[in-house]
Amino acid sequence: MASKLERALSEFRRRQRAAQKKDTKPSSGDPFRAVVEERLHHLEQQLGELKGRVNGLIFLVAGTALTQVIIKLIQ
C-alpha cells in the first residue's frame, strides 16, 4: 500500500516538474500572451477608474437630491 502511494506521489512530482520546465521554455505564443496580458491590465485599470467616477457621480446626485429635499422641508 505504501509503495503504491510513494510511486503515485513520485509520478505526480515528476509530472509537476515537467510541467514547470515546459512553462519556463519560451514559445511562439509568449509575445502575444504578454501583449494580451498588458492590454488586460490596462483595461482593468480603466475599469477601476470608471467605477470610481460612476460612484462619485451617484453620490453627487444623491447628495444634491437630499439637499433639495432638506431645503424644501425647511422653507
N, C-alpha and C positions, 0 to 999 in steps of 0.2 A: 504494500500500500504506500509506504513512504517513498519507495523508489519510483513509483508511478508519479507521485506528486512532485518529487525532485526533478524528474525528467520533464514533466509538464512546465514547471517553473523555469528550468533552464532553456527550454524551447521558447517560452514566452519572452525571456530576457534576450535570447538570440534574435528573435524577430523584432523586438523593440529596438535593439541596437542597429539592426539592418535598416529599419525604417528611419532612424535618426541619421544614419550615414546617407541614406537616399535623400533626405530633406536638405542636407548641407551641400549636396552637389549642385552646381549651377545648371540650370536647364534653359531651353529657349524661351520658356514662358515667364521666367523671372523678371525681365524688364517690364513686360506687360503687367504682371501682377503688382510690381512696385508702383507703376503709374496709376493703376486702378486703386490701390490702397491709398495713395496720396490724394487722389481725387475724392475718394470716400471720406477721408479725414477732413478735407476742406469742406465738403458738403455737410458733414456733421457740425463743424464749427459754424457754418452759416445758418444751419437749422437752430442751433442753440441761440445764436444772436436773434433770429426771427422770433423764437419763443419768448425771449426777454422783451422784445419790442411789443409783441402782442399782449403779454401780461401787463406791461406798463400802460398800454392803451386802454385795456379793460379797467384797470384801477383808476385811470384818469376819468373815464366816462362814468364809472360808478361813483367816484368822488364828486364829480360835477352834479350828477343827479341827486345825490344825497344833500349836497349844499343847496340846491334849488328847493328841495323838499323842506329843509330846515328854514330857509328864508321865507317860504310861503307860510309855514306854521307860525313864525314869529310875527309876521305882518298882520 
